[in-house]
Amino acid sequence: MKCLIFDSSSIINLALNGLTDLLVKLKKIFGGKFIISSHVKYEVIDHPLKIREFKLNALKIKKLIDSKIIEFPESISLSKLDIEKKINEIIREVNHAYTADVPISLVHQGEASCLAISLLLTEKNIDNAIVIDERTTRLIVEMPINLKKLLEKKLHTNINLDEKHISKYKNIKIIRTPEILFVAYKNNLLDIENKEDLDAYLYAAKIKGTSIAEEEIKEIESMG
């Protein structure tokens, strides 16, 4: 068993670029589960369905759930109670890791739910990764010092980082929409004829919200 845990940022990115059907194709070759939490479902379906501007994309994402391309944690025997307890723990810890005069709130329930599911799956020895385009959570996991510097630049003040609050997250695997697109490209799932056209997909992901530098796009393209 292996799982990809999708944050709202990555699902919305794919939807905005008209690529929700790509998940159907990827699921066939992945050999595991695509998972979202109830909190992410609220962000990508329940709330957008009430807003005309976003309703069509919400309906497309809902279709993925109805067809069980995307499933909920209960499908892998994770209880809502355990997830909620872990979410509250994560929010408390992460939002006290970075402080100025007061703790800085950095994660909310959607991102925290992805971290929670990942930790619980790891406890069960289930291989997993979080698909997330949102920069803050990715930096908390991969480069907490870089987030400290970014916050100092943005807030124009010194930030204290207490890494003991976030040390448990350092082994969580993070991927972004561009990596998903690269896997799709390598498996001939994208409607392109050559590697040069991959740039169009990667740049579209950047434009629709992926935190990725031009140098990283070039690096991904060179791997093709």
DOROVEX-390857 format. One line per 5 residues: number of its first residue (from 1); for each residue x, y, z of N, C-alpha, C. Coordinates in Angstrom, 1 decimal. Atoms other than C-alpha are relative to their C-alpha. Layout:
N
NUM = X/Y/Z/X/Y/Z/X/Y/Z  ...
***
This chain:
224
1 = 0.8/-1.2/0.0/0.0/0.0/0.0/0.9/1.3/0.0  -0.6/-1.3/0.0/1.1/3.5/-0.8/-1.0/1.1/-0.3  1.0/-1.1/0.1/-0.7/6.9/-0.7/0.6/1.3/-0.4  -0.2/-1.5/0.2/-0.6/10.4/-2.1/-1.1/0.7/0.7  0.9/-0.8/-0.8/-2.2/12.9/0.2/-0.1/1.4/-0.6
6 = 0.1/-1.3/0.7/-3.5/15.9/-1.7/-0.5/1.1/0.8  0.4/-1.3/-0.6/-3.7/19.4/-0.3/-0.9/0.7/-1.0  0.9/-0.7/0.9/-6.3/21.8/-1.7/0.8/0.8/-1.1  -0.8/-0.8/1.0/-3.5/23.9/-3.4/0.3/-0.8/-1.2  -0.3/0.8/1.2/-2.5/21.1/-5.7/-1.2/-0.4/-0.8
11 = 1.2/0.4/0.8/-6.0/19.9/-6.6/-0.6/1.2/-0.7  0.5/-1.2/0.7/-7.1/23.5/-7.3/0.9/0.4/-1.2  -0.9/-0.3/1.1/-4.0/24.0/-9.4/-0.3/-0.8/-1.3  0.3/0.9/1.1/-4.8/21.0/-11.6/-1.4/0.4/-0.6  1.3/-0.4/0.5/-8.5/22.1/-11.8/0.1/1.2/-0.8
16 = -0.1/-1.3/0.8/-7.6/25.6/-12.9/0.7/-0.1/-1.3  -0.7/0.2/1.3/-5.4/24.2/-15.6/-0.8/-1.1/-0.8  0.7/0.9/0.8/-8.1/21.8/-16.8/0.5/-1.4/0.0  -0.7/1.3/0.0/-6.2/18.7/-15.7/-0.5/-1.0/1.1  0.5/1.0/-1.0/-8.4/16.9/-13.2/-0.1/-1.4/-0.6
21 = 0.0/1.3/0.6/-8.8/14.1/-15.7/1.4/-0.7/0.1  -1.3/0.6/-0.1/-5.1/13.5/-15.4/0.2/-0.9/1.2  0.0/0.9/-1.2/-5.6/12.1/-11.9/-0.6/-1.3/-0.3  0.6/1.3/0.3/-7.8/9.4/-13.4/1.1/-0.9/-0.7  -1.0/0.8/0.7/-4.9/8.3/-15.7/1.1/-0.3/0.9
26 = -1.1/0.3/-0.9/-2.3/8.6/-13.0/-0.4/-1.1/1.0  0.5/1.0/-0.9/-4.4/6.5/-10.6/0.2/-1.4/-0.5  -0.1/1.3/0.6/-4.3/3.6/-13.0/1.4/-0.5/0.0  -1.4/0.5/0.0/-0.5/3.5/-13.0/0.7/0.1/1.4  -0.6/-0.2/-1.3/0.1/4.5/-9.4/0.1/-1.2/0.9
31 = 0.0/1.2/-0.8/-0.9/1.3/-7.7/-0.2/0.3/1.5  0.2/-0.4/-1.4/-2.0/3.1/-4.5/-1.3/0.9/0.1  1.1/-0.8/-0.3/-4.5/5.5/-3.0/0.3/1.5/-0.2  0.0/-1.5/-0.1/-5.2/9.2/-3.6/-0.9/0.4/1.1  0.8/-0.3/-1.2/-6.4/10.7/-0.3/-0.1/1.5/0.2
36 = 0.2/-1.4/-0.5/-7.9/14.0/0.8/-0.8/-0.1/1.4  0.8/-0.1/-1.3/-9.2/15.0/4.3/-1.3/0.7/-0.2  1.3/-0.7/0.1/-12.6/16.3/5.0/0.2/1.5/0.0  -0.3/-1.4/0.0/-11.0/19.7/5.6/0.4/0.5/-1.4  -0.4/-0.3/1.4/-9.5/19.7/2.1/-1.3/-0.1/-0.9
41 = 1.3/0.1/0.7/-12.9/18.5/0.7/-0.8/1.3/0.1  0.8/-1.3/-0.2/-14.5/21.6/2.2/0.6/1.1/-0.8  -0.7/-1.0/0.7/-11.9/23.8/0.6/-0.1/-0.1/-1.5  0.0/0.2/1.5/-12.1/22.3/-2.9/-1.4/-0.3/-0.6  1.4/0.4/0.5/-15.8/21.2/-3.1/-1.1/0.7/0.8
46 = 1.2/-0.5/-0.7/-18.2/22.2/-0.3/-0.2/1.5/-0.1  0.1/-1.5/0.0/-17.4/25.9/-0.1/-0.1/0.5/-1.4  0.1/-0.6/1.4/-16.7/26.5/-3.9/-1.3/-0.3/-0.6  1.3/0.3/0.6/-20.0/24.8/-4.8/-1.1/1.1/0.3  0.9/-1.0/-0.3/-21.7/27.8/-3.2/0.3/1.3/-0.7
51 = -0.5/-1.2/0.7/-19.8/30.3/-5.4/0.0/-0.2/-1.5  0.1/0.3/1.4/-20.7/30.5/-9.1/1.3/0.0/-0.7  -1.3/-0.1/0.7/-17.2/31.5/-10.1/0.8/-1.3/0.1  -0.9/1.2/-0.2/-15.7/28.3/-8.7/-0.8/-1.3/-0.1  0.9/1.2/-0.1/-18.7/25.9/-9.0/0.4/-1.1/-1.0
56 = -0.3/1.0/1.0/-17.6/24.2/-12.2/1.2/-0.8/0.4  -1.1/0.8/-0.4/-14.2/23.2/-10.9/-0.3/-0.9/1.2  0.5/0.8/-1.1/-15.8/22.0/-7.7/-0.7/-1.2/-0.4  0.8/1.1/0.5/-18.1/19.8/-9.7/1.0/-1.0/-0.6  -1.0/0.9/0.6/-15.1/18.4/-11.6/0.7/-0.8/1.0
61 = -0.7/0.6/-1.1/-13.3/17.6/-8.4/-0.9/-1.0/0.7  1.0/0.9/-0.6/-16.5/16.1/-6.9/-0.1/-1.3/-0.8  0.1/1.2/0.8/-16.6/13.7/-9.8/1.1/-1.0/0.3  -1.1/0.8/-0.4/-13.2/12.4/-8.8/-0.3/-0.8/1.2  0.3/0.7/-1.2/-14.5/11.5/-5.4/-1.2/-1.0/-0.2
66 = 1.1/0.8/0.3/-17.8/10.1/-6.7/0.5/-1.3/-0.7  -0.6/1.2/0.7/-15.7/7.7/-8.9/1.1/-0.7/0.8  -1.0/0.6/-0.9/-13.3/6.9/-6.0/1.4/0.1/-0.6  -1.4/-0.2/0.4/-10.3/8.2/-7.9/0.7/0.7/1.2  -0.5/-0.6/-1.3/-9.8/10.4/-4.7/-0.9/-0.6/1.1
71 = 0.7/0.6/-1.1/-10.8/8.8/-1.4/0.3/0.7/1.3  -0.2/-0.6/-1.4/-11.0/9.7/2.3/0.8/-0.9/0.8  -0.9/0.8/-0.9/-8.7/8.5/5.1/-0.7/-1.3/0.6  0.7/1.1/-0.5/-11.4/6.1/6.3/0.2/-1.3/-0.9  -0.3/1.1/0.9/-10.6/4.0/3.2/1.3/-0.8/0.3
76 = -1.2/0.6/-0.4/-7.3/3.2/4.7/0.1/-0.2/1.6  0.2/0.3/-1.5/-8.6/2.7/8.3/0.6/1.0/0.9  -0.4/-1.1/-0.9/-7.7/6.1/9.7/-1.3/0.6/0.5  1.3/-0.5/-0.6/-10.4/7.3/12.1/0.0/1.5/0.0  0.2/-1.5/-0.1/-11.7/10.9/12.1/0.5/0.5/1.3
81 = -0.4/-0.4/-1.3/-11.0/11.1/15.8/1.5/0.1/0.1  -1.5/0.0/-0.1/-7.3/10.2/15.5/0.5/1.1/-0.9  -0.5/-1.1/0.9/-6.9/12.7/12.6/-0.2/1.3/0.6  0.3/-1.3/-0.7/-8.6/15.5/14.5/0.9/0.3/1.1  -0.9/-0.2/-1.1/-6.5/14.9/17.5/1.4/0.4/-0.5
86 = -1.3/-0.3/0.6/-3.3/15.0/15.4/0.0/1.4/-0.6  0.1/-1.3/0.5/-4.5/18.1/13.6/0.2/1.1/1.1  -0.1/-1.0/-1.1/-4.9/20.0/16.9/1.4/0.0/0.5  -1.4/0.1/-0.5/-1.5/18.8/18.0/0.9/0.8/-0.9  -0.8/-0.7/1.1/0.1/20.0/14.7/-0.2/1.5/0.1
91 = 0.3/-1.5/0.0/-1.6/23.4/14.8/0.7/0.6/1.2  -0.6/-0.5/-1.3/-0.5/23.9/18.4/1.5/0.1/-0.1  -1.4/0.0/0.1/3.1/22.9/17.7/0.6/0.9/-1.1  -0.5/-0.8/1.1/3.7/24.5/14.3/-0.2/1.5/0.3  0.3/-1.4/-0.2/2.1/27.8/15.3/0.6/0.6/1.3
96 = -0.8/-0.5/-1.1/4.4/28.0/18.3/1.5/-0.1/-0.3  -1.4/0.2/0.4/7.6/27.2/16.4/0.6/1.3/-0.4  -0.5/-1.2/0.5/8.0/30.6/14.9/-0.7/1.1/0.8  0.5/-1.1/-0.8/7.6/33.6/17.2/0.7/1.3/-0.2  -0.6/-1.3/-0.1/8.2/37.3/17.2/-0.3/0.4/1.5
101 = 0.4/-0.3/-1.4/6.6/39.0/20.3/-1.1/-1.1/0.4  1.0/1.0/-0.2/3.8/36.4/19.9/0.2/-1.1/-1.0  -0.1/1.1/1.0/3.5/33.0/18.1/-0.7/0.4/-1.3  0.5/-0.4/1.3/2.9/33.3/14.4/-0.8/-1.2/-0.6  0.9/1.1/0.6/0.0/31.3/12.9/0.4/-0.2/-1.4
106 = -0.5/0.3/1.3/1.3/29.5/9.9/-0.8/-1.1/-0.7  0.8/1.1/0.7/-0.9/26.4/9.2/-1.4/0.0/0.6  1.4/0.1/-0.4/-4.6/25.9/9.3/-0.4/-1.4/-0.2  0.5/1.4/-0.1/-6.8/22.8/9.3/0.3/-0.8/-1.3  -0.2/0.7/1.2/-6.4/22.0/5.6/1.5/-0.6/-0.1
111 = -1.3/0.5/0.1/-2.6/21.8/5.6/0.4/-0.9/1.2  -0.2/0.8/-1.1/-2.5/20.4/9.1/-0.5/-1.4/-0.1  0.6/1.3/0.2/-4.8/17.6/8.1/0.9/-0.9/-0.9  -0.9/0.7/0.9/-2.3/16.6/5.3/1.2/-0.5/0.8  -1.1/0.4/-0.8/0.5/16.5/7.8/-0.4/-1.1/1.0
116 = 0.5/1.0/-1.0/-1.6/14.5/10.3/-0.2/-1.3/-0.7  0.2/1.2/0.7/-2.6/11.9/7.7/1.4/-0.7/-0.3  -1.3/0.5/0.4/1.0/11.5/6.6/0.7/-0.6/1.3  -0.6/0.6/-1.2/2.3/11.0/10.2/-0.7/-1.3/0.4  0.8/1.2/-0.4/-0.5/8.5/11.0/0.3/-1.2/-1.0
121 = -0.4/1.1/0.9/0.3/6.5/7.8/1.4/-0.5/0.2  -1.4/0.4/-0.3/4.0/6.5/8.6/0.0/-0.9/1.2  0.1/0.8/-1.2/3.1/5.1/12.0/-0.4/-1.5/-0.3  0.5/1.3/0.5/1.4/2.2/10.1/0.9/-0.6/-1.0  -0.9/0.4/1.0/4.4/1.8/7.9/-0.5/0.0/-1.4
126 = 0.5/-0.1/1.4/2.5/2.9/4.8/0.7/1.1/-0.7  -0.8/-1.0/0.7/4.6/4.7/2.3/-1.0/1.1/-0.5  0.8/-1.1/0.3/3.2/8.2/1.6/0.7/1.2/-0.3  -0.5/-1.3/0.3/3.8/11.7/0.3/-1.1/1.0/-0.1  1.0/-1.1/0.1/1.9/15.0/0.4/0.3/0.7/-1.2
131 = 0.0/-0.8/1.2/1.1/16.7/-2.8/-0.5/1.4/0.3  0.4/-1.3/-0.5/1.1/20.4/-1.9/0.8/1.1/-0.7  -0.7/-1.1/0.7/1.9/23.6/-3.8/0.2/1.2/0.9  -0.1/-1.2/-1.0/1.6/26.0/-0.8/1.4/0.0/0.6  -1.4/-0.1/-0.3/5.0/27.3/0.1/0.3/-0.2/1.5
136 = -0.3/0.0/-1.4/4.8/27.7/3.9/0.1/-1.3/0.6  -0.1/1.3/-0.6/4.0/24.2/4.8/1.2/-0.8/-0.5  -1.1/0.7/0.6/6.6/22.8/2.4/1.3/0.5/0.7  -1.3/-0.5/-0.6/9.3/25.0/4.0/0.1/-0.4/1.4  0.0/0.5/-1.4/8.2/24.0/7.5/0.6/-1.4/0.1
141 = -0.4/1.4/0.0/8.9/20.4/6.5/1.5/-0.1/-0.5  -1.3/0.2/0.7/12.0/20.8/4.2/1.1/1.0/0.4  -1.0/-1.0/-0.3/13.7/24.1/5.1/-0.5/1.0/1.0  0.5/-0.9/-1.0/12.5/25.6/8.3/0.8/1.3/0.2  -0.8/-1.2/-0.1/15.4/28.0/8.5/-0.3/1.0/-1.1
146 = 0.4/-0.9/1.1/14.5/29.4/5.1/-1.3/0.7/0.2  1.3/-0.7/-0.3/11.0/30.1/6.3/0.2/1.1/1.0  -0.4/-1.1/-1.0/12.5/32.0/9.3/0.5/1.2/-0.7  -0.5/-1.2/0.7/14.4/34.2/6.9/-1.1/0.7/-0.8  1.1/-0.6/0.8/11.4/34.7/4.7/-1.0/0.8/0.8
151 = 0.9/-0.7/-0.9/9.2/35.7/7.6/0.7/1.3/0.5  -0.7/-1.2/-0.4/11.9/38.1/8.8/0.0/1.1/-1.0  0.1/-0.9/1.1/12.0/39.7/5.4/-1.4/0.6/-0.2  1.3/-0.4/0.2/8.3/39.9/5.1/-0.5/0.9/1.1  0.6/-0.7/-1.2/7.5/41.1/8.7/1.0/1.1/0.5
156 = -1.0/-1.0/-0.4/10.7/43.3/9.1/0.2/-0.1/1.5  -0.3/0.1/-1.4/11.4/41.9/12.5/0.8/-1.4/0.2  -0.7/1.3/-0.3/13.5/39.1/14.1/-1.0/-1.0/0.4  0.9/1.2/-0.3/11.9/35.7/14.3/0.8/-1.0/0.7  -0.6/1.1/-0.8/12.7/33.1/16.9/-0.6/-1.3/-0.5
161 = 0.4/1.3/0.5/12.6/29.5/15.6/0.4/-1.1/1.1  -0.2/1.1/-0.9/12.2/26.7/18.1/-0.3/-1.3/-0.7  0.2/1.1/0.9/12.8/23.6/16.0/-0.5/-1.3/0.6  0.5/1.2/-0.7/11.8/21.1/18.6/-1.5/-0.2/-0.3  1.4/0.1/0.2/8.2/21.9/17.8/-0.3/-0.6/-1.4
166 = 0.3/0.5/1.3/8.6/20.8/14.2/1.0/-1.1/-0.5  -1.0/1.0/0.4/11.4/18.2/14.2/-0.7/-1.3/-0.5  0.6/1.2/0.4/8.9/15.4/13.7/-0.5/0.0/-1.4  0.5/-0.1/1.3/7.9/16.7/10.3/1.1/-0.1/-1.1  -1.1/-0.1/0.9/11.4/16.6/8.7/0.1/-1.2/-1.0
171 = 0.0/1.2/0.8/10.9/13.1/7.3/-1.2/-0.2/-0.9  1.2/0.1/0.8/7.6/13.8/5.6/0.4/0.3/-1.5  -0.4/-0.3/1.4/7.9/13.6/1.8/-1.0/1.0/-0.6  0.8/-1.1/0.7/6.6/16.6/-0.2/0.3/0.0/-1.5  -0.1/-0.2/1.4/5.9/16.8/-3.9/-1.0/1.1/-0.4
176 = 0.9/-1.0/0.5/4.3/19.5/-6.0/-0.6/-0.3/-1.3  0.7/0.3/1.2/2.1/19.7/-9.0/1.0/-0.2/-1.2  -0.9/0.2/1.1/5.1/20.1/-11.4/0.6/-1.4/0.0  -0.5/1.3/-0.1/6.5/16.8/-10.1/-1.0/-1.0/-0.5  1.1/0.8/0.5/3.1/15.2/-10.8/0.0/0.1/-1.5
181 = 0.0/-0.2/1.5/3.2/16.6/-14.3/1.2/-0.7/-0.7  -1.2/0.7/0.6/6.7/15.3/-14.9/-0.2/-1.5/0.0  0.3/1.4/0.0/5.6/11.8/-13.9/-1.0/-0.3/-1.1  1.0/0.2/1.0/2.6/12.1/-16.2/0.7/0.1/-1.4  -0.8/-0.1/1.2/5.0/13.2/-19.0/0.8/-1.2/-0.3
186 = -0.8/1.2/0.1/7.3/10.3/-18.4/-0.8/-1.2/-0.4  0.8/1.1/0.3/4.4/8.0/-18.7/-1.0/0.2/-1.2  0.7/-0.3/1.2/3.1/9.6/-21.9/-1.5/0.3/0.2  1.4/-0.3/-0.4/-0.1/10.9/-20.2/-0.3/1.5/-0.3  0.2/-1.4/0.4/0.3/14.5/-21.4/-0.2/0.1/-1.5
191 = 0.2/-0.1/1.4/-0.9/15.7/-24.7/1.0/0.9/-0.7  -1.1/-0.7/0.6/2.5/16.8/-26.0/0.8/-0.9/-0.8  -0.8/0.8/0.9/4.8/15.6/-28.7/1.5/0.0/0.3  -1.4/0.0/-0.3/8.2/16.6/-27.3/0.3/0.6/1.3  -0.3/-0.5/-1.4/10.0/17.5/-24.1/-0.1/1.5/0.1
196 = 0.1/-1.5/-0.1/10.1/21.2/-25.0/-1.4/0.5/0.3  1.4/-0.4/-0.3/6.3/21.3/-24.7/-0.3/-0.2/1.5  0.2/0.2/-1.4/6.6/20.1/-21.1/0.0/1.4/0.7  -0.1/-1.3/-0.6/7.5/23.7/-20.3/-1.3/0.7/0.2  1.3/-0.6/-0.1/4.0/24.8/-21.0/-0.8/-0.4/1.2
201 = 0.7/0.6/-1.1/2.6/22.5/-18.4/0.6/0.5/1.3  -0.7/-0.4/-1.2/5.2/23.4/-15.8/-0.2/1.4/0.3  0.2/-1.4/-0.2/4.8/27.1/-16.3/-1.5/0.3/0.4  1.4/-0.2/-0.4/1.0/26.8/-16.1/-0.2/-0.3/1.4  0.1/0.4/-1.5/1.4/25.1/-12.7/0.5/1.2/0.8
206 = -0.6/-1.1/-0.7/3.6/28.0/-11.6/-1.0/1.2/0.0  0.9/-1.1/0.1/1.1/30.6/-12.8/-1.2/-0.2/0.9  1.2/0.3/-0.8/-1.8/28.9/-11.0/0.3/-0.3/1.4  -0.2/0.1/-1.4/-0.1/28.8/-7.7/1.1/-0.8/0.6  -1.1/0.8/-0.5/2.8/26.4/-7.4/1.2/0.9/0.4
211 = -1.2/-0.7/-0.4/5.7/27.9/-5.5/1.3/-0.7/-0.6  -1.1/0.7/0.7/8.5/27.0/-7.9/0.8/1.1/-0.8  -0.9/-1.0/0.7/11.5/29.0/-9.3/0.2/-0.4/-1.4  -0.3/0.3/1.4/12.4/29.2/-12.9/1.1/-1.0/-0.1  -1.1/1.0/0.0/15.6/27.3/-12.1/-0.5/-1.4/0.2
216 = 0.5/1.4/-0.3/13.6/24.4/-10.7/-0.8/-0.5/-1.2  0.7/0.4/1.2/11.5/24.3/-13.8/1.0/-0.5/-1.0  -1.1/0.5/0.9/14.6/24.0/-15.9/0.6/-1.3/0.4  -0.5/1.3/-0.6/15.9/21.3/-13.6/-0.9/-1.2/-0.3  0.9/1.0/0.3/12.8/19.3/-14.0/0.0/-0.4/-1.5
221 = 0.0/0.2/1.5/12.8/19.7/-17.8/1.3/-0.8/-0.4  -1.3/0.7/0.4/16.5/18.5/-17.9/0.0/-1.4/0.4  0.1/1.4/-0.4/15.5/15.3/-16.2/-0.8/-0.9/-1.0  0.8/0.7/1.0/13.2/14.4/-19.1/0.8/-0.7/-1.1
***
